[in-house]
Amino acid sequence: MGAGVERSSNKRTMAADPTSRDDPLPEKKKKVVDLGSDSDEDLPNPSQWAGVNPDSFGDDYLAKMEKARLDEESAPRPVKISTLDYYKPATRFHTIELFPVFRSGSKAVLLAAKFLLGISSSRDGEPLRRCSGFWVDWDEEKKTGLVLTTARLIRTKDAPYSVWSGGEEYATDADVTVHLLNGTSAKGQLVYLQPHYDLAFLGVQVDQPINLPSLNTDVEFAQEVFRLGRDNSLNLRITYARAEYLNPTMFERHHNVYFRSPDGHGDDNEFDYGGPVIDLRGEVVGMVNVPKRFGSFIPSSILLNCLDSWKKYQHITRPHLGMMFKDIKLLEPAHVDMLWRMFNIDDGLIVQEVGSPAEKFGIQKGDIIESFNGKPVSSTIELENTLMSIYKGTLDAEVRISVLQTLELAARLRRDVCIVWLTVIHAYL
């Protein structure tokens, strides 16, 4: 690929104010309907009388009601004027809680909208999924753009128990259509699928220029963000939220950032899968993978590592540890204080579950991982990026893990574990 996202210190580059009304609104006048009047103007809409026994009215009145119904049906419909008709968005930009970010939020959303696409898939002529995606790369010579979206686009079966249990099925032969912003559509070619990170890359031939986003790899706790998507009509879907870091459950991947929307702002909608999560500058901080009020997204640091790995090696890999973790910094403060008093440590990853291959090297549940290859790691997202950076295109890799054993008989015993292996995680195409 040619042009793409550009790197800086912490990012990569790939409306009017609402007014308030002081005077009270005029009081609504009650309309009195005279059932005995001869005027058609006094007749209510026939739909108001659904369920009323018609035998309770006279023949003249029933004739007037029928005439009113026919007049209503035959009345000319108003012409829809796109510049005047109001489209109700999925966000609540005009609520008082969003007033502080109305200007910056509107500007950011409209900037990001220029690289946000609608994507649909089908199989044997039957619709499969409808979601969103966004441009991440452009080859000027070949006039080909690269679109990032969710692997869910072609998923035909979800994991029966959890993402760790496996069992998902994907239709890599599905037909993919990319819905462009000028109202046309183009065929999307699936060039790579990565279910572990829930992403897919699509190649798209386009003659028109495209807009590439800026990707920001720094996401602060409680940072204000917007989740974006496009519906079946390419209308923009906007959901306000704040970023949140949590220890994942046993059924979730370890590379997600979570978001929390205020009451009434978030909904579970298929269209938002694969859409970008942006900050108040319009920079992409992640990609939506669970579009709920309390949902999650894959941070841009992971997305950029995946993009770089695919462009260099045509696949995405990382060492498979066989462990699940909890971030010490995300525990309750009293719990962190206890760990510091007992083991003189307040940072690192606590081993929550152990499987092969880690158990072969003596790592046990409750141990604390302090560093990988000499680099301190304090979050599961940092760990994920560290593991991805280890792979250099060879078929094996060496990982040195500094472990603090915390069992009663081995308290405060630190040792280094050297593991040599590499597992290609669910690499397709």
ZIFEN-V146883 format. One record per residue. SS is DSSP state (a for helix, b for strand, c for the rest). PSI is psi as a letter, one per 40 degrees, with the letter a starting at -180 (NA if undefined). Layout:
ss/psi
SS/PSI
SS/PSI
This chain:
ss/psi
c/i
c/b
b/i
b/a
c/i
b/i
b/h
c/a
c/d
c/e
b/i
b/h
b/h
c/NA
c/i
c/i
c/h
c/i
c/i
c/i
c/h
c/d
c/i
c/i
c/i
c/i
c/h
c/h
c/h
c/h
c/h
c/h
c/h
c/h
c/e
c/e
c/i
c/e
c/h
a/d
a/d
a/e
c/h
c/i
c/h
a/d
a/e
a/e
a/f
c/h
c/e
c/h
c/h
a/d
a/e
a/e
c/i
c/i
a/d
a/d
a/d
a/d
a/d
a/d
a/d
a/d
a/d
a/d
a/d
a/d
a/d
a/d
a/d
a/e
c/i
c/h
c/i
c/i
c/h
c/h
c/h
c/d
c/e
c/d
c/h
c/h
c/h
c/h
c/i
c/e
c/i
c/g
c/d
c/e
c/i
a/d
a/e
a/e
a/d
a/d
a/e
a/d
a/d
a/d
a/d
a/d
a/d
a/d
a/d
a/d
a/d
a/d
a/d
c/e
c/e
b/h
b/i
b/i
b/h
b/i
b/i
b/i
b/h
c/f
c/e
b/h
b/h
b/c
b/i
b/h
b/a
b/i
b/i
b/i
b/i
b/e
b/i
b/h
b/h
c/d
c/d
c/e
c/f
b/h
b/i
b/h
b/h
b/h
b/a
c/i
a/e
a/d
a/d
a/e
b/h
b/e
b/h
c/i
c/h
c/d
c/d
c/i
c/d
c/d
c/e
c/a
c/e
c/i
b/i
b/i
c/g
c/e
c/e
c/i
b/h
b/h
b/h
b/h
b/h
c/i
c/e
c/e
c/e
c/i
b/i
b/i
b/h
b/h
b/h
b/h
b/d
b/i
b/h
b/g
a/d
a/d
a/e
c/f
b/i
b/i
b/h
b/h
b/h
b/h
b/h
c/i
c/d
c/i
c/i
c/i
c/h
c/i
c/i
b/h
b/h
b/h
c/e
c/h
c/h
c/i
c/h
c/e
c/i
b/h
b/i
b/h
b/h
b/i
b/i
b/h
c/a
c/d
c/e
c/e
c/i
b/h
b/h
b/h
b/h
b/i
b/i
b/h
b/i
b/h
c/h
c/i
c/h
c/i
c/i
c/e
c/e
c/i
c/i
c/e
c/f
b/i
b/i
b/i
b/i
b/h
c/i
c/i
c/h
c/e
c/d
c/i
c/i
c/h
c/h
a/d
a/d
a/e
c/h
c/e
c/i
b/i
b/h
b/i
c/a
c/e
c/e
c/e
c/i
b/h
b/e
b/a
b/h
b/h
b/e
b/g
c/g
c/i
c/d
b/g
b/a
b/i
b/i
b/h
b/i
a/d
a/d
a/d
a/d
a/d
a/d
a/d
a/d
a/d
a/d
a/d
a/d
a/d
a/e
c/e
c/i
c/h
c/i
b/i
c/i
c/h
c/d
c/f
b/i
b/i
b/i
b/h
b/h
a/d
a/e
a/e
c/i
c/i
a/d
a/d
a/d
a/d
a/d
a/d
a/d
a/d
a/d
a/d
a/e
c/f
c/h
c/f
c/i
c/a
b/h
b/h
b/h
b/d
b/i
b/h
c/a
c/h
c/e
a/d
a/d
a/e
a/e
c/e
c/h
c/i
c/h
c/e
c/i
b/h
b/h
b/d
b/i
b/h
c/f
c/e
b/h
b/h
c/h
c/e
c/i
a/d
a/d
a/d
a/d
a/d
a/d
a/d
a/d
a/d
a/e
a/d
c/h
c/f
c/e
c/i
c/e
c/i
c/i
b/h
b/h
b/h
b/h
b/h
b/h
b/h
b/h
c/e
c/i
a/d
a/e
a/f
c/i
c/e
b/h
b/i
b/i
b/h
b/h
b/h
b/h
b/h
c/i
c/h
b/h
c/h
c/h
c/f
b/h
b/i
c/NA
